[in-house]
Amino acid sequence: MESVLDSTTAHSVGEYANGQIDHFLDDVDELTKALKNVDTPDIARVRAKVKIALAAAKSALSDTAGQLRTQAQHAGRRTDDFVRDNPWQVVGVAAAVGLAVGALVSRIRS
């Protein structure tokens, strides 16, 4: 039987991914600082491009996280409003889903 990805696991995976991205960006930043003393025009040009790309990546990462948080909050409010406005429909759908899952499980075990 497949396990269901719960919100705690999803949150942990998200934190891990963000940590890995942050670690990568920090490594790139350290690399550009290490190349600071190299005075060839090609290295200076690449270092400038990397700094711009690094700043853009950090900005995009924070913007994306903020947008996802806002969308999740909006979806949660809409769901809460729907459940409060239509409690019996939600109970009926939950009962139907429960019966369907129960029927599937009983067929699998038979």
Backbone bond lengths (Angstrom), bond angles and torsions (degrees), N, CA, C in turn:
res aa  C-N    CA-C-N  psi(-1)  N-CA   C-N-CA  omega(-1)  CA-C   N-CA-C  phi
1 M - - - 1.457 - - 1.524 108.87 -
2 E 1.312 116.94 135.51 1.460 121.40 -177.75 1.519 110.47 -75.53
3 S 1.322 115.51 143.04 1.459 118.77 176.76 1.525 109.04 -85.84
4 V 1.308 115.16 149.90 1.454 121.32 -179.82 1.514 108.22 -95.34
5 L 1.335 116.09 134.93 1.458 121.51 178.78 1.517 108.31 -77.20
6 D 1.334 117.32 108.48 1.459 119.73 -179.34 1.526 110.73 -85.33
7 S 1.305 115.70 172.33 1.468 119.95 -174.85 1.524 112.02 -65.59
8 T 1.333 118.21 -31.90 1.463 120.63 178.80 1.522 110.42 -66.24
9 T 1.319 115.96 -43.59 1.464 120.06 179.18 1.524 110.48 -65.93
10 A 1.326 116.12 -43.68 1.466 120.08 178.98 1.522 110.36 -60.77
11 H 1.332 116.42 -40.94 1.461 120.61 179.06 1.530 110.19 -64.33
12 S 1.349 116.56 -41.78 1.467 120.34 179.37 1.520 111.19 -64.32
13 V 1.326 116.76 -42.00 1.464 120.57 178.54 1.528 109.81 -63.31
14 G 1.335 116.52 -42.95 1.458 120.61 178.00 1.516 112.13 -61.07
15 E 1.330 116.29 -43.33 1.464 119.85 178.49 1.523 111.17 -64.16
16 Y 1.335 116.66 -40.54 1.462 120.53 179.05 1.526 110.25 -62.75
17 A 1.340 116.28 -46.43 1.466 120.29 179.92 1.524 110.97 -61.79
18 N 1.318 116.71 -44.19 1.471 119.99 178.32 1.529 110.73 -62.81
19 G 1.323 116.76 -39.07 1.457 120.50 178.00 1.518 111.65 -63.46
20 Q 1.328 116.45 -41.44 1.458 120.31 179.09 1.532 111.19 -65.97
21 I 1.323 116.58 -40.81 1.465 120.52 178.26 1.516 110.06 -64.85
22 D 1.336 116.33 -44.83 1.468 119.86 178.21 1.532 110.85 -60.60
23 H 1.339 116.18 -41.58 1.474 120.47 179.19 1.527 110.30 -62.26
24 F 1.320 116.71 -43.62 1.465 121.17 178.23 1.525 110.95 -61.34
25 L 1.332 116.22 -46.34 1.461 119.90 -179.59 1.527 111.17 -63.53
26 D 1.327 116.51 -37.47 1.468 119.70 176.58 1.534 111.01 -64.54
27 D 1.350 116.45 -40.05 1.460 120.13 178.17 1.529 111.39 -62.78
28 V 1.329 116.02 -41.48 1.465 120.03 178.33 1.527 109.82 -64.35
29 D 1.322 116.30 -40.36 1.465 120.60 178.01 1.535 110.59 -62.10
30 E 1.333 117.20 -43.09 1.467 121.00 177.72 1.519 111.12 -62.97
31 L 1.329 116.26 -38.62 1.460 120.19 179.00 1.523 111.23 -63.10
32 T 1.327 116.35 -43.17 1.476 118.62 179.35 1.525 110.69 -65.71
33 K 1.335 117.12 -34.98 1.462 119.62 177.44 1.525 111.21 -68.70
34 A 1.350 116.43 -35.69 1.463 120.08 178.92 1.521 110.95 -67.16
35 L 1.319 116.94 -31.57 1.464 121.22 179.53 1.523 112.28 -84.19
36 K 1.311 116.95 3.06 1.464 121.98 -177.47 1.530 112.00 -60.31
37 N 1.328 117.16 -34.74 1.460 121.12 -175.47 1.522 113.56 -84.36
38 V 1.329 117.27 -8.97 1.460 120.14 178.80 1.519 107.36 -83.70
39 D 1.339 115.99 124.15 1.459 120.20 -170.89 1.526 114.98 -105.93
40 T 1.309 118.55 26.86 1.466 117.87 176.73 1.524 109.02 -84.59
41 P 1.317 117.33 147.31 1.466 120.21 -178.05 1.538 112.91 -60.79
42 D 1.335 116.68 -36.77 1.462 119.50 -179.94 1.530 111.65 -64.54
43 I 1.310 116.54 -43.93 1.471 120.62 179.23 1.530 109.99 -65.88
44 A 1.316 117.48 -40.32 1.469 120.85 178.96 1.523 110.45 -62.08
45 R 1.322 117.57 -40.37 1.462 121.83 179.76 1.535 110.55 -66.70
46 V 1.331 116.26 -44.79 1.466 120.53 179.07 1.527 110.36 -64.68
47 R 1.350 116.36 -41.58 1.463 120.25 179.50 1.525 110.74 -61.32
48 A 1.320 117.59 -40.65 1.470 120.84 178.43 1.522 111.00 -65.02
49 K 1.331 116.83 -42.09 1.470 120.29 178.30 1.530 111.46 -63.64
50 V 1.332 115.61 -41.38 1.469 119.93 -179.85 1.517 110.43 -65.48
51 K 1.331 117.77 -40.82 1.471 120.25 178.52 1.524 110.87 -61.81
52 I 1.327 117.34 -41.76 1.468 120.90 178.65 1.527 110.24 -64.97
53 A 1.341 115.98 -45.00 1.468 120.24 179.74 1.522 111.06 -64.47
54 L 1.312 116.75 -38.09 1.459 121.82 179.38 1.529 110.72 -64.62
55 A 1.312 116.67 -45.14 1.464 120.42 177.93 1.525 110.94 -63.04
56 A 1.332 116.37 -40.89 1.468 120.28 178.64 1.520 111.14 -65.27
57 A 1.327 117.47 -40.72 1.464 121.27 179.94 1.527 111.35 -64.91
58 K 1.330 116.44 -43.39 1.464 119.78 178.67 1.526 111.08 -64.37
59 S 1.317 117.04 -40.46 1.461 121.24 178.23 1.522 111.09 -65.17
60 A 1.328 116.74 -44.24 1.467 120.84 -179.88 1.520 110.89 -64.59
61 L 1.326 116.75 -38.63 1.459 121.08 179.63 1.522 110.89 -63.32
62 S 1.321 117.60 -44.80 1.461 119.97 -179.89 1.524 110.91 -70.26
63 D 1.348 117.25 -37.18 1.467 120.22 177.53 1.521 111.60 -64.15
64 T 1.336 116.67 -42.62 1.460 121.24 -179.37 1.520 110.44 -64.56
65 A 1.315 117.24 -42.52 1.460 120.60 179.03 1.529 110.48 -62.11
66 G 1.317 116.57 -42.24 1.466 120.48 178.37 1.514 112.31 -65.13
67 Q 1.335 116.86 -40.39 1.463 120.43 179.08 1.522 110.86 -66.31
68 L 1.328 117.20 -42.43 1.457 120.11 178.99 1.522 111.26 -63.25
69 R 1.316 116.49 -41.28 1.464 120.76 179.01 1.528 110.06 -62.22
70 T 1.340 116.73 -44.46 1.461 121.54 179.72 1.520 111.01 -63.41
71 Q 1.330 117.48 -43.80 1.460 120.99 179.61 1.524 111.10 -64.46
72 A 1.319 117.10 -40.67 1.470 120.27 178.90 1.519 111.16 -64.88
73 Q 1.319 117.06 -40.74 1.465 119.97 178.28 1.522 110.58 -65.20
74 H 1.327 116.75 -40.88 1.462 121.25 179.18 1.532 110.59 -63.63
75 A 1.329 117.05 -44.42 1.470 120.89 178.59 1.522 110.82 -63.75
76 G 1.315 116.91 -39.01 1.463 120.58 177.89 1.517 112.04 -63.94
77 R 1.329 116.85 -41.52 1.471 119.71 178.34 1.526 111.20 -65.76
78 R 1.349 115.94 -41.76 1.470 119.38 179.55 1.525 110.88 -64.05
79 T 1.330 116.42 -41.17 1.459 120.33 178.44 1.517 110.46 -64.41
80 D 1.311 117.26 -44.55 1.457 121.52 178.70 1.530 110.95 -60.47
81 D 1.330 116.49 -44.17 1.467 120.34 178.21 1.522 111.39 -61.83
82 F 1.343 116.95 -42.95 1.458 120.29 -179.62 1.529 110.96 -63.09
83 V 1.334 116.48 -44.65 1.463 120.29 -179.28 1.527 110.65 -64.44
84 R 1.315 117.21 -39.61 1.471 119.91 179.14 1.528 112.03 -69.37
85 D 1.344 116.44 -34.62 1.461 119.83 -179.77 1.525 112.63 -80.00
86 N 1.324 118.89 -26.08 1.465 122.90 -174.92 1.527 111.60 -133.32
87 P 1.327 118.16 60.35 1.465 118.67 -174.42 1.531 113.32 -64.38
88 W 1.322 118.08 -37.48 1.460 119.77 -176.66 1.520 111.31 -73.06
89 Q 1.304 117.44 -33.07 1.467 119.41 175.66 1.531 110.06 -65.00
90 V 1.308 116.39 -40.76 1.459 120.50 179.49 1.521 110.24 -65.31
91 V 1.344 117.04 -41.70 1.465 120.67 177.68 1.530 109.80 -62.32
92 G 1.332 116.76 -42.73 1.463 120.62 179.47 1.512 112.34 -63.45
93 V 1.309 117.00 -44.17 1.473 120.43 178.75 1.525 109.95 -64.93
94 A 1.319 117.51 -42.48 1.465 120.68 179.57 1.526 110.55 -62.99
95 A 1.343 117.24 -40.20 1.460 120.63 178.08 1.534 110.35 -64.93
96 A 1.325 117.53 -43.01 1.465 120.86 179.76 1.535 110.80 -63.45
97 V 1.322 116.79 -42.75 1.466 120.08 178.03 1.528 109.93 -64.27
98 G 1.312 116.98 -41.49 1.461 120.84 178.29 1.518 111.92 -61.76
99 L 1.331 117.30 -42.46 1.462 120.52 177.41 1.526 111.36 -64.54
100 A 1.326 116.46 -41.86 1.469 120.06 -179.98 1.527 110.78 -63.83
101 V 1.318 116.83 -45.04 1.468 120.39 178.90 1.521 110.04 -63.98
102 G 1.315 116.76 -42.32 1.465 120.56 177.85 1.520 111.96 -60.89
103 A 1.325 117.02 -41.90 1.467 120.74 178.82 1.528 110.42 -64.99
104 L 1.328 116.96 -42.74 1.465 119.84 178.80 1.524 111.80 -63.72
105 V 1.311 117.10 -43.20 1.448 121.29 179.98 1.523 110.63 -64.51
106 S 1.325 117.33 -41.36 1.466 119.41 -179.90 1.524 111.28 -67.64
107 R 1.340 118.53 -32.44 1.456 121.02 177.43 1.525 110.87 -71.45
108 I 1.345 116.06 -35.94 1.466 120.02 179.92 1.538 110.11 -68.01
109 R 1.300 117.31 -40.07 1.467 121.47 -177.60 1.525 112.34 -75.85
110 S 1.299 117.85 -19.36 1.476 120.28 -178.34 1.488 112.87 -78.99
